[in-house]
Amino acid sequence: MTLSLIYARSENRCIGADGGLPWRLPDEFKHFKQTTMGRPIIMGRRTYADHDNVLPGRANVVLTSRKDFNPKNGVELRHDLDAALREFGADGGEVFVIGGAGLFAEAFPRADRVYETVVHAEVEGDTFLPEFDFAGWTSTKIETHPADDRHPFAFTITRYDRDR
Ligand SMILES: NC(=O)c1ccc[n+]([C@@H]2O[C@H](COP(=O)([O-])OP(=O)(O)OC[C@H]3O[C@@H](n4cnc5c(N)ncnc54)[C@H](OP(=O)(O)O)[C@@H]3O)[C@@H](O)[C@H]2O)c1
């Protein structure tokens, strides 16, 4: 199994505001969709609540400690990250952790790959990504996207692979 994290963060490491994303960047979302399509995506309960929907073409796995949580049909509810990784990575393929902040922190020490979008702005919000140390990782620039009429901020996408 390849464990991958995928996120977009601002220069000041903000990833969320009021339960949602602090920006609307359609081409960044396209990158997220293309990258994760066909593979399992694991998310925390609040990240799921943000869209309250099933993202098509992928197993949608929601982690919660609650036993009474009632998500939409098609959502796979689980209560433990390691067990979910074993189960949904059993085919040996890529499994994505898609947030939020606590899950990224829990998954980073054992991640194989990180798809990081840096949104080139200082943004206000309430959810922040911890610092990740990419010493011992190889970085590959994927895309630099300018600000334009559909994108209020420029952003850069980098892929990091842990050296083995
Ligand atoms: N920019 C990005 O790339 C990005 C990505 C994802 C999310 N976001 C944003 O981040 C915010 C949400 O993130 P968040 O950090 O507040 O919350 P979150 O991680 O989405 O959800 C936290 C909840 O998930 C459950 N959970 C997390 N880890 C678990 C584990 N190991 N085992 C069992 N349950 C676990 C717990 O639910 P219970 O309380 O039910 O036990 C916990 O309270 C939103 O604003 C969202 O839009 C941004």
Ligand as a Chemical Component Dictionary entry (heavy atoms), coordinates in Angstrom:
data_LIG
# 
_chem_comp.id                   LIG 
_chem_comp.type                 NON-POLYMER 
_chem_comp.pdbx_formal_charge   0 
_chem_comp.three_letter_code    LIG 
# 
loop_
_chem_comp_atom.comp_id 
_chem_comp_atom.atom_id 
_chem_comp_atom.alt_atom_id 
_chem_comp_atom.type_symbol 
_chem_comp_atom.charge 
_chem_comp_atom.model_Cartn_x 
_chem_comp_atom.model_Cartn_y 
_chem_comp_atom.model_Cartn_z 
_chem_comp_atom.pdbx_ordinal 
LIG N1  N1  N 0  -7.414  22.542 2.649  1  
LIG C1  C1  C 0  -7.480  21.222 2.707  2  
LIG O1  O1  O 0  -6.753  20.515 2.015  3  
LIG C2  C2  C 0  -8.449  20.584 3.655  4  
LIG C3  C3  C 0  -8.554  19.188 3.718  5  
LIG C4  C4  C 0  -9.464  18.633 4.619  6  
LIG C5  C5  C 0  -10.221 19.445 5.435  7  
LIG N2  N2  N 1  -10.074 20.785 5.335  8  
LIG C6  C6  C 0  -10.832 21.679 6.232  9  
LIG O2  O2  O 0  -10.485 21.358 7.565  10 
LIG C7  C7  C 0  -11.640 21.516 8.419  11 
LIG C8  C8  C 0  -12.005 20.174 9.049  12 
LIG O3  O3  O 0  -10.862 19.599 9.619  13 
LIG P1  P1  P 0  -10.723 19.325 11.182 14 
LIG O4  O4  O 0  -9.284  19.131 11.469 15 
LIG O5  O5  O -1 -11.481 20.384 11.930 16 
LIG O6  O6  O 0  -11.576 17.994 11.393 17 
LIG P2  P2  P 0  -11.489 16.515 10.753 18 
LIG O7  O7  O 0  -10.113 15.958 10.911 19 
LIG O8  O8  O 0  -12.080 16.506 9.405  20 
LIG O9  O9  O 0  -12.488 15.753 11.715 21 
LIG C9  C9  C 0  -12.137 15.561 13.054 22 
LIG C10 C10 C 0  -12.985 14.420 13.572 23 
LIG O10 O10 O 0  -12.705 13.239 12.804 24 
LIG C11 C11 C 0  -12.746 12.117 13.672 25 
LIG N3  N3  N 0  -11.398 11.507 13.691 26 
LIG C12 C12 C 0  -10.228 12.073 13.318 27 
LIG N4  N4  N 0  -9.217  11.192 13.455 28 
LIG C13 C13 C 0  -9.779  10.037 13.914 29 
LIG C14 C14 C 0  -9.254  8.764  14.246 30 
LIG N5  N5  N 0  -7.945  8.468  14.130 31 
LIG N6  N6  N 0  -10.105 7.805  14.684 32 
LIG C15 C15 C 0  -11.443 8.072  14.797 33 
LIG N7  N7  N 0  -11.994 9.266  14.505 34 
LIG C16 C16 C 0  -11.170 10.235 14.065 35 
LIG C17 C17 C 0  -13.182 12.626 15.011 36 
LIG O11 O11 O 0  -14.592 12.602 14.935 37 
LIG P3  P3  P 0  -15.586 12.460 16.213 38 
LIG O12 O12 O 0  -15.497 13.782 16.920 39 
LIG O13 O13 O 0  -16.912 12.210 15.582 40 
LIG O14 O14 O 0  -15.054 11.317 17.021 41 
LIG C18 C18 C 0  -12.688 14.063 15.006 42 
LIG O15 O15 O 0  -13.379 14.909 15.902 43 
LIG C19 C19 C 0  -12.735 22.032 7.512  44 
LIG O16 O16 O 0  -12.713 23.446 7.525  45 
LIG C20 C20 C 0  -12.331 21.502 6.156  46 
LIG O17 O17 O 0  -12.891 22.248 5.093  47 
LIG C21 C21 C 0  -9.213  21.371 4.477  48 
# 
loop_
_chem_comp_bond.comp_id 
_chem_comp_bond.atom_id_1 
_chem_comp_bond.atom_id_2 
_chem_comp_bond.value_order 
_chem_comp_bond.pdbx_ordinal 
LIG N1  C1  SING 1  
LIG C1  O1  DOUB 2  
LIG C1  C2  SING 3  
LIG C2  C3  SING 4  
LIG C2  C21 DOUB 5  
LIG C3  C4  DOUB 6  
LIG C4  C5  SING 7  
LIG C5  N2  DOUB 8  
LIG N2  C6  SING 9  
LIG N2  C21 SING 10 
LIG C6  O2  SING 11 
LIG C6  C20 SING 12 
LIG O2  C7  SING 13 
LIG C7  C8  SING 14 
LIG C7  C19 SING 15 
LIG C8  O3  SING 16 
LIG O3  P1  SING 17 
LIG P1  O4  DOUB 18 
LIG P1  O5  SING 19 
LIG P1  O6  SING 20 
LIG O6  P2  SING 21 
LIG P2  O7  DOUB 22 
LIG P2  O8  SING 23 
LIG P2  O9  SING 24 
LIG O9  C9  SING 25 
LIG C9  C10 SING 26 
LIG C10 O10 SING 27 
LIG C10 C18 SING 28 
LIG O10 C11 SING 29 
LIG C11 N3  SING 30 
LIG C11 C17 SING 31 
LIG N3  C12 SING 32 
LIG N3  C16 SING 33 
LIG C12 N4  DOUB 34 
LIG N4  C13 SING 35 
LIG C13 C14 SING 36 
LIG C13 C16 DOUB 37 
LIG C14 N5  SING 38 
LIG C14 N6  DOUB 39 
LIG N6  C15 SING 40 
LIG C15 N7  DOUB 41 
LIG N7  C16 SING 42 
LIG C17 O11 SING 43 
LIG C17 C18 SING 44 
LIG O11 P3  SING 45 
LIG P3  O12 DOUB 46 
LIG P3  O13 SING 47 
LIG P3  O14 SING 48 
LIG C18 O15 SING 49 
LIG C19 O16 SING 50 
LIG C19 C20 SING 51 
LIG C20 O17 SING 52 
# 
